[in-house]
Amino acid sequence: MTPIALTMGDPCGIGPEITLKACADPRRNVPVVVIGDAHVLARADSFTGTGL
């Protein structure tokens, strides 16, 4: 299956949180590559609790 690329959005907005929640959705059936800052995504993960 071909992965899709997804940008994390504005690092100062809600984009990183929404991106992580979309990736954690159990209905997702395609691999996702997130393009963005790993530190911003890690901080967003602490807010959302997605464990990604």
Secondary structure by P-SEA (a helix, b strand, c coil): cbbbbbbccccccaaaaaaaaaaacccccbbbbbbccaaaaaaaaaaacccc
